[in-house]
Amino acid sequence: METLDWVVIASYFSLLLGVAWWVILQNKDTADDYFLAGRNLGWFIVGASIFASNIGSEHLVGLAGSGCTDGVAMAHYELHAWCLLVLGWLLVPFYMRSKVFTMPEFLERRFNPTSRWVLSLISLVAYVLTKIAVGIFAGGVVFSVLLPEMRVGPLDAFWVGSILVIVLTGLYTILGGLRMVAYTEAVQTVILVAGSVLVTIFGLQAIGGWSGLQAACGSEMFNLWKPLVPEGVEATWAPVKETGRMAWYFNDRYPWLSMLFCAPVIGLWYWCTDQYIVQRALGAPSEREARRGAIFASFLKLLPVFIFIIPGMICFALATQGGAADAAAGSRAIRSTLIGEDGQLIRDEAQKAFPLLVTSVLPTGARGMVVAGLLAALMSSLAGVFNASATLFTMDFYSKFRPHTSQHRLVWIGRIATAAMVLIGLAWIPVIRGGRGLYDYLQGVQAYLAPPIFVVFFLGIFWKRLNGAGCLAAMIVGFIMGLFRLAVDTPVKLIDGFAYEPNSFLWIVNNMFFQYYSILILIVSAATMIAVSLLTRQPDYEKISGLTYGTITQEHRRQSRSSWGSADVAASAIVVLIILAAYFYFTGT
């Protein structure tokens, strides 16, 4: 980091401070303004904010690390941009009609109050286990690579970076609420995309262009399906990499069967039902603006394959093959970190791929731009989850127990809730610091928590007969199954040398591939919801009018139809075509 780099970073923070100050001047001391920005966010802000909240630390650190170890295999998750089209076209009309603050509140309207509280609790636990802890952890990884000599007393660069990121982000989130989060995220989206594009450009130059990258990585790393389908069974439907009894349980390289069924469920849960994402759409003034924001976000969501996964592959190529003459020093630095004495890639070090590339191949000035982008991603993802957590706690718990609380007090309770979530997230970092990989950790936990929430939202909207008893049973059963798997996995992660007795029940649960276990939770949750609903009283259809496809009125249809035009359809079609083109390109050998 040289003087020009610091000037660029200072300029970024100055711009962020200016936007923050402007937002503070616009704020009103009401719950509607603090938690939903007064429901006045335009489509550009909605889309950019969704993208910035999603593309955070787990992508900069974890997704690039996955690209370094497994090539484009994890692009399956990023090409789920179509899920945002499902949000915009299928679910936004129901959400906007309901005028809710939170996704659990929508469940209350559709089912019953108990379902609301259970989902709020599940969501808050999920945010602690994934978004908050992973975001803080990734901030530490970035600082440990960029400024490895930084120390404050007994704290090394990892802990200093984690604390700095969380304090700065928590401060402006507490002060400004969703309006602050959304507008700063729009700025951060521009910085993040520009900086990440620079990493890809300079990285390709260092390795000798696109052809040089292909030559260094080989066809397997450029094939979406090669890591998923074992050699010798490409023409079969066998979902295994090994042979033998129960071998399919233990595949650890993303088999195609689990990717086909599990990944879309996680994607639809995340993009269509998670408070963290949908809160931005709820902040739009109309169904039209919310839908267009989702479509815009789907375009932006296609970028990570090229600005995060490809840089991870470039880092692998530089570590194993070296680069052009002017990048030789950078290649040596990358190799010394990622390649062990046996000449093999150290998978646990791969999560440093993106910041390593920044420090090794970028020129002065460009490095500052990219570091600003790194900070933007770290801060935007954390800011979004802080605000979502505060909204869930305040509106779904506190306001229900204190229904006559003033608007001013609700805002302050939201701020206190944000600070509490920060402290809880810090306490969870040691659990994931020694984990297998940041992105793997995130996908694993989400795979355990997503299925029951996906089931109650999608089945609940598409099947009017399902009732509150079925919803509650599905969430409780699914949540217990997910927590059980996490409880079984945690000792293995925390205690060196800990292992279950081979072939015992707990050993099978621990070794069962996480996506297969997720599918099991999905099946059990859906069966539970349907069975319990059919065995109990049908819901009051008049009470849930407009909240399911079976209870939509002609007036609802007319209002929804007037909110979109041919341009919205054309933009959505283009997103689908780009996704298909990417799948076609990355399935060659």
N, C-alpha and C positions, 0 to 999 in steps of 0.2 A: 504494500500500500504506500503510494507516494503522495505528494502534496496535491496534485491534480485530482487524484482519486478522492481524497478527503474533501476537496472543494465540491465535487459532484455530489457526494453523500450529504454534505451540509446544505447544498441547494435543494436536495430532495426533502430533507427535514424542514427546511424553511417553507417550501411549498405546502407540505403537510400541515405545518403550523398555521399557515394562512387560511387554508381550507377549514381547519378545526375552529379557528377563531370566528370565521364567517358563520359556521354552523351554530356555534354557541349563541351568537347574536340572534339567530332565527328561532331558537328553541323556546317552547312554551312549557310551563311546569305542569304538564298533564300526562297521564299514563298513555293516552293515545299518541301523543307526540313523542314521548320518550321511547316507547316500545315499538311503534309502527310508523314513526316519522310523520305523524299526522295523516297517514294514508295519502301521501302526495308525491311519491317517487315516480319519475318518468321511466319509460321503457329502457333507455340507455343506462340509467343508474341501477335499475333492477337487474338487468343482465350482467353488467360489469361487476356489481356487488356479489351476485351469485357466483360468478367465475372466480373472483378474488377470494371469496370465502372458501371455496372448494380447493383452489390451487394454492395450497399452503405448504407447510413444512414437510408433510408426508410425501409431496410430489418432488419438491426441490431436493430433498435428501433421500427419501425412500424410493420414489419412482425412478430417479436417475440411478440409484444403486441397483434396482432391479434390472434396468437396462444394461448395466455393467455385468451382471451375473447371468441373466437369462435372455438378453436381447429384447425383441419386441413382444415377448409372450404376454406381459402385463398390459399391452396396448388394448387387450380385450376390454378391460375396465374403462379405459379412456374413450374408446369408440362407442361407449354407451351414451353418447350425446343424444341419441334418439330418446332416451328417458326424459329429457327435458321437453321434448315435443309431446310426450304423454302428459307431462305436467301441464303444459300450456293448453293443449287441446281437450284433454279428457277431465282433468281434475280442477283446474283453475275455476271453471264455471261454478262448481259446487262450493269451493272455498270462498269465492268472492260473494256468492249469494248468502253465505252463512254469517258474514261479517264478524268472524272470530279473531281473537288475538293469537291463539296458539292451536297447534294440531290436536293436542289433547282436548281442548275445548270443542273442536269439531266432533270428536268422538262422543263427547257428552251430548251434543245436539243429536247425533245419529243414534246413540245407544243409551247410555246412562251416566250419571255423575261418577260412579265408582270407576268406570273405564277411563275416565279423564285422569283421575288421580294415579291409577296404576301406570298409564302411559307416561305421565309426567315423571314419575319415579324412575321408570325404565330409562327414559331419555336422559335424565340428569346423571344416572349411573353410567350410561353409555358415554356421555360427554367427558366424564372423569376418566373412564378407562381408555378412551380413544383420543378425541380431539384436543382436549386441554393438555393432558400429559404428553402426548406425542408432539404437539406444537412446541411446548417448552423444551422437550428433549431435543428436537431438531434445531432449535435456536442454539442450544449448547454445542451441538455437533458443528454447526456452521462457524461459530466463534472459535472453537478449538482448532479448526483447520486454518481459518483466516488470520487469527491472532493467537498462535499457540503459546507465546511467552507471557500472555496476560495473566496476572495473578493479583488477587486482593486478599491478603492474609492467607488463610489456609485454603481459600477457594481457587481452583484452577480456572482456565479459560472456559471450560464447559459450564461450570456453575455460574460464573460471572455472566456469560452470555445468556443463559437461561433466565437469570434473575432480571437482567437489563431488559430483555425483550418483554417479559411479562409485566414488569413495572410500567414501562412506557405505554404498552398497549392497554393495560388495565386502566391507566390514568385517563386516557382520552375516551375510552369506552364508558367509564363511570360518569364522566362529565357530560357526554353528548348523546348517549343512547343510540338508537338505530339510525337516526339521521346522520349523526357523526360517522358511524360505522359505514353506512352506504356511500356517502360522498367521499370519504377518504379512500374507500376501496375502489371507487371509480378512478381516482388518481393513481392508486397503486397498481391497478390493472394495466394501465399504459406503461408504467415504469417496469413492471414485471415482464410483460411481453417483450418490450424493447430490449431489456437486459438479457433475457433468455435467448432471444434471436441472435444477439451478439455472440453468446457462448457457442451456439451451433455454428455460426459462420466462421469464427476464428478456430474453432475445434476442427471443422472440416478442412480448413486451410492447413492446419498442423499435420493432419493425417494424410493429406494428398487428395482431398476432394471426396465426393461420394463413392467413386470407384475404389479409392484407396480404403475407405471404410468397409466396403463390401468385401474387399480382398482380405482385410485384416480380421474381420469378424466371421467370415464364412457364411454359407447359406442358412445354416441352422438358426443363427441369431437373427436373421432377417425373415424368418418364417414364423407366422403367428401360431401355426399348428404343430410344427415340428417338435417343440418341447412338450407338447401335450399328448402326442400319439407316439408310442414306442416303435422303434425300428422293427420291421418284420410284420407288423399288424396294421399297416396303413390302410389296407383295403378291407379291414374288418370293423366290427363294432365293439371290439374288445376294449374296455376302459382301463387297461392295466399296463404297467411298465414291467412288472415282474411276473413270474409264474409261480404257481403254488397255491396252497389253500389259504383263502382269505387275503391274498396278495393285494387285491384291489382296495382293501381298507387303507393301505399304508403308502400309497403313492404320494410323493412329496414334490412333484414337479408340475402341478396344475394339469391333471388329465382332462381330456376334452369333455367327458361326460359331466363332470362336476362344473366345468366352465360353462357348459351349455345351459344347465338348469340353475346353478347357484348364482353365478355372476349377474344375470339379469334381475334376479330377485333382490340382491343387494343394491343394484343400481336403481331400481324402481322405488325401493324403500327410501334410499338416500335422497334422490332427486325429487320425489313426489310426495313424501310424507314426513320428512325430517324437518323439525322446527328450524334447525340451523340454516336450511336452504329456503324453505317455503316462506319464512317470515319476510323475505324481501318482496315476494309476490303479494303477500298480504298488505304490504305497505304501498302498493300501487293504488291509484284513485279509481281504476275501472278494470273490468275484465279485459278490455282491449290492451291497455298498457301492461297488465300482468302477463298476458299471453305473448305479446311482442318482446317483453323482457326475457321470457323463457326461451323464445326462438333465438334471440340474440346471444343468450348464454350458450345455447347449443352450438352455435358457430365457434365461439371462443373455446368451448370444451374440446374441440378437435385439435387444438394447438399442442397440448402436452406431449403427444406422440413425437412431435418434431422438435420441441424445445426442452424436453426433459429426458425422454427415453433415448433419443439419438445422442445427446451429449453423454449419457451414461455409457453407451456403446463406444463412443469416441474415446472416452477415458480408458475403457478396456483395451481398445486398439492401441492406444499410446503406451499402455503398460506392457503389452505383450509384443508389439511389433516396433515400437518407437515411432518417430515421426520425421517430418522434414528437418533439414539441417538447422533451420532457425528455431525449431521447437525441441531440439535435442535435450536441452537442460530441463525443460518442462517434462519431457517424457521420462527422464531419469527420476525426477522427483515423484512422479505418479507411480512409476514402477517400484520404487523403494517402499512406498506405502501399501500398494495393493498386491504385490507379488511376494510370496514367502520364499524361504530358503530352498524349498523343494521345486521352485519354479512355477507353482500353481497359484491361482487367484485366491486371495484370502477373502472369503465371502463376507465375513463380519466387518471387513474394512470397506466394502463396496459402497456403503451408505455415505462415504466421504467423496464419492465420485464427482458430484457437481461442484462443491467448493474447491476440490483439488484442481479441476479444470479451470476454474476462475483464476486461481493463484498461479497456474502454470503456463497458460497459453495466451492470456489476454494482455494487450498493451495498456500502458498508463492511460487513465481517463475512462477507457472502456471497462476496466476492472472496477472503478468506482461506480459506474452505471449499473453493473451487474450486482455488485454488493448491495446497492440501493434496492435493486429488484429482489434480492434475497431477503432483505429486511422487510420490504413491502409484503412479500408473501407470508413471512413468519407473523407479521403483525396483523395482517388482514384476516388470516384464518383464526387467530386467537381472538381478535376483536369480535368476529361474528359469533363465535361460540360463547364468549362471555355474555354478549347481549341476549342470545337465545336462552342461555341458562337463567339469567336474571328474569327474563320474561316468563319462563315456565314456572319458576319458584313464586314469583310475585302474583301472577294472574291465576295460576292453577292451584296454589296452596294458600298463600297469605290472604289474598282477596276473598277466597271462599270462606275462610275462618273469620275474617274481619270484613264483612260485606259493606260496612259503612265508613271504611277508611277513606280519608281525603285523597285527592289526586296527588297533592304534594307529598304525602307520606308514602304512597305507592311508589313514586319515583325514587325516594330515598331508600326504601326497602329493596328496590331493584339494584341500587348501587351497592348496598351492603351484601346482597346475594352474589354479586359479581366478585367482590373481594374474597368471599368465602370459597367460591369455586377455584379461585387462583391458588389459595393455600392448599386445598385438597389435591389439586393437580400436581403441585410441587412434591407432595408427599408420595405420589405414585411413580415418580421418575425412576427410582432404583429398580423397580420391577422390570421396566422395559430397557434399561440401559445396557444390560447384558444379553438382550434377546437376540434372536436369529437375524432379524432384519426389520427395519422400521416399517416398511410397507407390508411385509408379511404379517407383522404383529397387528397392524391396523385392519387388514383384510380379515384376519382370523377372528378378532373380537367382533367386528361388524357382522361377520357371517353367523355368529352365535346369537346376536341380539336382533338382527333384522327380520328373520322369517315371521315371527308372530305379529309384528307391527305391519308388515306387508299384507299378511292374511286379513287382518281386521279392517284395514282401509279398503283394499281392493275388493274383497268379497263383500264387505259392507256396502260399498257404493254400487256394485253391480248386481247384488242379490238382496232385494228388499225384505225377504222373509227372515234373514238372520237378525237375531236380537241381542240385547245387552248381556244376557246370561251367557250366550255363546261367545261373544266378544271377550268378556271377562275371563272365561275359562281358557280360551285360546291363548290370551296374553300371559296368564299365570303359568300355565303348563309350559309354554314355549320359553318364558323367561327363566323358569326353574331349570329347564334342560340346558340353557345357555350358561347360566351361572354354575351349574354342576360341572360342565366341561372346563370352564375357567378355573374352578377350584381344583380340579384334577390336574390341570396343566401347571398351575402356579408353583407347587413345590419343585417340579422338575426344572423350572427356570431359575428359582432362587437358591436352591441347595445344591452345591457341587457334589456330584457323584450320586445324587438321589435317583432312584429308579424303582419302578413297580416290578413285581414278580412277573416274568414273561408269561404271556398267554392268560393272565388273570383278567378279571373284568375291568379293573381300573387301568391295566396296561393296554387293553384293547381300546378303551375310551380315549386314553392319552395319545395313542398312536394312530387312531383312525384319522384319515386325512380331513382337515377342517371343513372343506367344502362338502364332503359326503355327510359329515355330521350336521352341517347346515341344512342339507336336503332332508335329513331325517326330522329335524325340528320343524321344517316347513310342512311336511306330510302330517306329522302328529298335530300341529297347531290347526291346520285346515280341517282335519277330520274331527278334532275336538269342537271347533266352532260350529261346524255343520251339525254334528250329532246333538250337541247340547241345545242349539237353536230349534231344531226340529222336534225335540222332546219337551220343549217349553212353549209358553204362550207367544203368539206372533206379535210383532210390534204394532204400535198405533200408527197406521200409515198416514193419517192426516198430520200427526205431529212431526213426521219426518219428510213432509212434502218438500220437494226440491233438493233433498239430500241424497237421493239414490236415483238411478236411471229409471226405476220402476215407478217413481212418484213425481217425475217431472211434469209440469203442466205446459200447455200450449204457450202461455205467457213466458214461462222460463225459456222455452225453445226460441221464441221470437227475440227475446232480449239477447240471448247468447249469439244467435245468428247475425244480429246487427253489429256485433263487436268485431267481426273479422271480414277480410276481403281477399281478393285474388293475390295480392302481394304477400300476405301472410302464408297462404297456401304454397306459393312459388318458393318462398324462402325456406319453408319446411322441407319441400321436395329436394332442394339443393343440398340441405344437410344430409338427407338420406342417401343421395347419390354420392356425396363425398365419402360417407362411411363405407358404402359398398365398394367404391374405388380403392379405398385403403385396404379393405379385406382382400380384394382381388390382387393388389400389388404385393402385399405381404404374405401371400400363400404360395409364391413361387419357390423353387428350390435352387 
